[in-house]
C-alpha cells in the first residue's frame, strides 16, 4: 500500500459554508500535483476524503464537525417499503454503463437539473466547462451510469469503483420525473451493483444532520459514519 504520509495537504482560507448559514468552512485538499491513482484514492476514501473533478478533499473546520462521512454496508442494508416501491416504479428503466458523458444530450440534462433544482447553489449557473471539470473521469476508476426510458435519457450517475466499494460522486436527472424518485433509485441501483461486484460499501459523501438537503442519506439503513477516524454502525436513527 502507498504511504499516505508522503502526500502534501493544503488548506483553504475560511469561507462561508454552503450548507449551514452563519458558519465558516475550511477544506483541506491533496496536492493537485500528487501522483494519485485508484489505490491511493481508495485509502483516502476510507479516511473520509472525497473528490470533485480531480481535486481530493475533506472538510476541516476549526469550530465545527458537522460534516460526517457516511456509507452503506451493502450486505446489511435492508430496503424500506418506500424504497421497494421506488424499485417497482422504475421497472421500465434501462440502465447502461457508458464511457463518456461529454455530449450535448448529457449536458442539457445536467443544465436543466441545476437550473430547476439548484438555482440557489454553488453550481448555478451551469456551464459546459464547469460540467466537464466537475464530472471528469479519474485514474481509470470512474464509471458513468445512464438511466433511460425507451431510449430517452432521464438520469445520469457518476461513481468511482474503489477497492472496497462504490463512491457515489454525483447524480442528475430530469426534474419532471418526480414520481420516480430517481435519486433514490440511483442509490438503490448502486447498492445492488456493489453487492454483485462483491464490494462491501457504497460511499455517499458527507452527511450534515441539520441540513435538510442531506437528510436522505440516513434513509439507507443500517448506515455507517466516520467518527474520530472510526467507522461506527448506526441501525436505529431518529431525525
RODO-2510 file (C-alpha; in nm, 4 decimals, decimal comma):
residues 239
     n   res          X          Y          Z
     1     x     0,0000     0,0000     0,0000
     2     x     0,1119     0,3565    -0,0699
     3     x     0,2391     0,5588     0,2253
     4     x    -0,0203     0,8334     0,2633
     5     x     0,2123     1,0293     0,4925
     6     x     0,4078     1,1334     0,1838
     7     x     0,1107     1,3267     0,0439
     8     x     0,1116     1,7036     0,0839
     9     x    -0,2019     1,8681     0,2236
    10     x    -0,3173     2,2235     0,1685
    11     x    -0,5990     2,4195     0,3322
    12     x    -0,8327     2,6853     0,2009
    13     x    -0,8966     3,0063     0,3864
    14     x    -1,2206     3,0108     0,5908
    15     x    -1,5180     3,0903     0,3691
    16     x    -1,8986     3,0932     0,4133
    17     x    -2,0365     2,7402     0,4491
    18     x    -2,2620     2,6243     0,1652
    19     x    -2,4781     2,4152     0,3980
    20     x    -2,5050     2,5863     0,7374
    21     x    -2,5897     2,9583     0,7389
    22     x    -2,3650     3,1691     0,9583
    23     x    -2,0865     2,9122     0,9644
    24     x    -1,7406     2,9360     0,8100
    25     x    -1,5875     2,6367     0,6354
    26     x    -1,2284     2,5273     0,5768
    27     x    -1,1312     2,2490     0,3388
    28     x    -0,8086     2,0515     0,3225
    29     x    -0,7117     1,9008    -0,0103
    30     x    -0,4420     1,6777    -0,1516
    31     x    -0,1686     1,8387    -0,3573
    32     x    -0,3157     1,8523    -0,7126
    33     x     0,0267     1,7560    -0,8483
    34     x     0,0459     1,4391    -0,6362
    35     x     0,0834     1,1069    -0,8172
    36     x    -0,2728     0,9963    -0,7450
    37     x    -0,4220     0,6617    -0,8502
    38     x    -0,7173     0,4381    -0,7677
    39     x    -0,5382     0,2603    -0,4841
    40     x    -0,4414     0,5837    -0,3092
    41     x    -0,7875     0,7315    -0,3545
    42     x    -0,9445     0,4153    -0,2115
    43     x    -0,7327     0,4526     0,1008
    44     x    -0,8223     0,8216     0,1290
    45     x    -1,1943     0,7409     0,0907
    46     x    -1,1642     0,5097     0,3907
    47     x    -1,0392     0,8156     0,5819
    48     x    -1,3319     1,0311     0,4752
    49     x    -1,1916     1,2085     0,1693
    50     x    -1,3997     1,2814    -0,1414
    51     x    -1,3256     1,4092    -0,4871
    52     x    -1,4662     1,6855    -0,7056
    53     x    -1,3182     1,6610    -1,0522
    54     x    -0,9510     1,5838    -0,9946
    55     x    -0,9463     1,7533    -0,6533
    56     x    -0,9444     1,5250    -0,3468
    57     x    -1,0622     1,6987    -0,0310
    58     x    -1,2080     1,6763     0,3178
    59     x    -1,3727     1,9388     0,5429
    60     x    -1,1529     2,0561     0,8298
    61     x    -1,3376     2,3382     1,0011
    62     x    -1,1934     2,4893     1,3168
    63     x    -1,5113     2,5098     1,5248
    64     x    -1,7450     2,2650     1,3508
    65     x    -1,7577     1,8889     1,2907
    66     x    -2,0996     1,8783     1,1266
    67     x    -1,9814     1,7131     0,8022
    68     x    -1,9738     1,3402     0,8745
    69     x    -1,8608     1,0822     0,6144
    70     x    -2,1346     0,8247     0,5604
    71     x    -2,1527     0,4907     0,3769
    72     x    -2,3897     0,1966     0,3282
    73     x    -2,2750    -0,1566     0,4247
    74     x    -2,4391    -0,3354     0,1345
    75     x    -2,4711    -0,6837     0,2889
    76     x    -2,6553    -0,5477     0,5932
    77     x    -2,8703    -0,2984     0,4035
    78     x    -3,2457    -0,3634     0,4055
    79     x    -3,4803    -0,1769     0,1766
    80     x    -3,7706     0,0089     0,3355
    81     x    -4,1233    -0,0166     0,1985
    82     x    -4,0903     0,3141     0,0159
    83     x    -3,7607     0,2047    -0,1393
    84     x    -3,9216    -0,1176    -0,2612
    85     x    -4,1983     0,0937    -0,4181
    86     x    -3,9308     0,3024    -0,5885
    87     x    -3,7789    -0,0102    -0,7440
    88     x    -4,1225    -0,1172    -0,8647
    89     x    -4,1970     0,2267    -1,0121
    90     x    -3,8795     0,2107    -1,2201
    91     x    -3,9093    -0,1392    -1,3619
    92     x    -3,9181     0,0088    -1,7115
    93     x    -3,5875     0,1935    -1,6722
    94     x    -3,2895     0,0625    -1,8661
    95     x    -2,9504     0,1181    -1,7016
    96     x    -2,6311     0,1315    -1,9059
    97     x    -2,2645     0,1794    -1,8185
    98     x    -2,1084     0,4190    -2,0699
    99     x    -1,7566     0,5520    -2,1244
   100     x    -1,8406     0,9148    -2,1925
   101     x    -2,0997     1,1760    -2,0962
   102     x    -1,9369     1,4697    -2,2746
   103     x    -2,2258     1,5118    -2,5184
   104     x    -2,4949     1,7719    -2,5755
   105     x    -2,7628     1,5262    -2,4597
   106     x    -2,5936     1,4679    -2,1238
   107     x    -2,5054     1,8322    -2,0684
   108     x    -2,8585     1,9547    -2,1396
   109     x    -2,9959     1,7141    -1,8794
   110     x    -2,7372     1,8431    -1,6295
   111     x    -2,8055     2,2107    -1,7075
   112     x    -3,1813     2,1621    -1,6761
   113     x    -3,1327     1,9834    -1,3424
   114     x    -2,9113     2,2590    -1,1990
   115     x    -3,1399     2,5368    -1,3209
   116     x    -3,4556     2,3801    -1,1786
   117     x    -3,3254     2,2110    -0,8638
   118     x    -3,0143     2,4030    -0,7548
   119     x    -3,0518     2,7621    -0,8714
   120     x    -2,9554     2,8670    -0,5182
   121     x    -2,6380     2,6569    -0,5112
   122     x    -2,2697     2,6947    -0,5938
   123     x    -2,3049     2,5270    -0,9343
   124     x    -2,5539     2,7805    -1,0692
   125     x    -2,5460     2,8949    -1,3422
   126     x    -2,4240     2,5806    -1,5196
   127     x    -2,1680     2,5941    -1,7985
   128     x    -2,0069     2,3368    -2,0270
   129     x    -1,6619     2,3973    -1,8772
   130     x    -1,7913     2,3613    -1,5217
   131     x    -1,9683     2,0393    -1,6218
   132     x    -1,6514     1,8936    -1,7742
   133     x    -1,4294     1,9967    -1,4831
   134     x    -1,6672     1,8635    -1,2179
   135     x    -1,7584     1,5271    -1,3702
   136     x    -1,4226     1,4170    -1,5059
   137     x    -1,3111     1,0551    -1,5315
   138     x    -1,0199     0,9987    -1,2946
   139     x    -0,7474     0,7323    -1,2594
   140     x    -0,9338     0,4714    -1,4628
   141     x    -1,1861     0,4025    -1,1847
   142     x    -1,4756     0,6308    -1,2842
   143     x    -1,7950     0,4827    -1,4265
   144     x    -2,0913     0,6628    -1,5809
   145     x    -2,4407     0,5202    -1,5451
   146     x    -2,7211     0,6151    -1,7813
   147     x    -3,0861     0,5648    -1,6942
   148     x    -3,3201     0,5618    -1,9946
   149     x    -3,6857     0,5021    -2,0778
   150     x    -3,7403     0,3972    -2,4400
   151     x    -3,4026     0,5496    -2,5230
   152     x    -3,4885     0,8835    -2,3569
   153     x    -3,2193     0,9884    -2,1095
   154     x    -3,3754     1,0614    -1,7705
   155     x    -3,0802     1,0357    -1,5290
   156     x    -2,7030     1,0090    -1,5093
   157     x    -2,4856     0,8937    -1,2218
   158     x    -2,1102     0,9381    -1,1841
   159     x    -1,9316     0,6988    -0,9494
   160     x    -1,5858     0,5622    -0,8737
   161     x    -1,5046     0,1949    -0,8235
   162     x    -1,2891     0,1752    -0,5102
   163     x    -1,1007    -0,1223    -0,3705
   164     x    -1,3731    -0,1683    -0,1078
   165     x    -1,6805    -0,0054    -0,2539
   166     x    -1,8518     0,2350    -0,4883
   167     x    -1,8143     0,6071    -0,4288
   168     x    -2,1239     0,7961    -0,5436
   169     x    -1,9799     1,1188    -0,6857
   170     x    -2,2863     1,2911    -0,8312
   171     x    -2,6188     1,2255    -0,9991
   172     x    -2,8514     1,4447    -1,2021
   173     x    -3,1888     1,3703    -1,3547
   174     x    -3,4982     1,5010    -1,5296
   175     x    -3,6686     1,7292    -1,2741
   176     x    -4,0073     1,6471    -1,4268
   177     x    -3,9799     1,2790    -1,3322
   178     x    -4,0526     1,3425    -0,9636
   179     x    -4,2812     1,0398    -0,9178
   180     x    -3,9948     0,8055    -0,9982
   181     x    -3,7691     0,9289    -0,7133
   182     x    -3,4692     0,8883    -0,9406
   183     x    -3,2204     0,9971    -0,6741
   184     x    -3,3374     0,7104    -0,4542
   185     x    -3,3407     0,4681    -0,7450
   186     x    -2,9825     0,5603    -0,8317
   187     x    -2,8556     0,4790    -0,4811
   188     x    -3,0517     0,1550    -0,4681
   189     x    -2,9063     0,0548    -0,8049
   190     x    -2,5512     0,1266    -0,6879
   191     x    -2,6091    -0,0695    -0,3686
   192     x    -2,7210    -0,3733    -0,5670
   193     x    -2,4371    -0,3259    -0,8132
   194     x    -2,1824    -0,3163    -0,5284
   195     x    -2,3247    -0,6416    -0,3957
   196     x    -2,2898    -0,8053    -0,7372
   197     x    -1,9296    -0,6834    -0,7578
   198     x    -1,8668    -0,8147    -0,4030
   199     x    -1,7763    -0,4651    -0,2840
   200     x    -1,8826    -0,4059     0,0772
   201     x    -1,9722    -0,0355     0,0782
   202     x    -2,1386     0,2487    -0,1088
   203     x    -1,9925     0,5847    -0,0063
   204     x    -2,2456     0,8691    -0,0026
   205     x    -2,0147     1,1568     0,0816
   206     x    -2,0896     1,3793     0,3799
   207     x    -2,3988     1,3953     0,5945
   208     x    -2,4964     1,7012     0,7994
   209     x    -2,7737     1,6278     1,0461
   210     x    -2,9018     1,9887     1,0461
   211     x    -2,9091     2,0177     0,6667
   212     x    -3,2396     1,9075     0,5103
   213     x    -3,0775     1,8582     0,1697
   214     x    -2,8704     1,5747     0,3176
   215     x    -3,1416     1,4057     0,5219
   216     x    -3,1981     1,1427     0,2511
   217     x    -2,8600     0,9836     0,3259
   218     x    -2,9774     0,8321     0,6542
   219     x    -3,2726     0,6583     0,4875
   220     x    -3,0468     0,3693     0,3790
   221     x    -3,0155     0,1589     0,6925
   222     x    -2,8145     0,0487     0,8625
   223     x    -2,5507     0,3043     0,7716
   224     x    -2,2018     0,3781     0,8953
   225     x    -2,0498     0,7143     0,9898
   226     x    -1,6856     0,8038     1,0427
   227     x    -1,6370     0,9373     1,3954
   228     x    -1,2841     1,0174     1,5147
   229     x    -1,1358     0,8041     1,2353
   230     x    -1,3524     0,5008     1,3213
   231     x    -1,6492     0,3782     1,1207
   232     x    -1,9486     0,3348     1,3508
   233     x    -2,2634     0,1390     1,2616
   234     x    -2,5977     0,3147     1,3102
   235     x    -2,9031     0,0870     1,2962
   236     x    -3,1751     0,2973     1,4533
   237     x    -3,1687     0,6689     1,3811
   238     x    -3,4397     0,9200     1,4697
   239     x    -3,4155     1,2543     1,2967
***
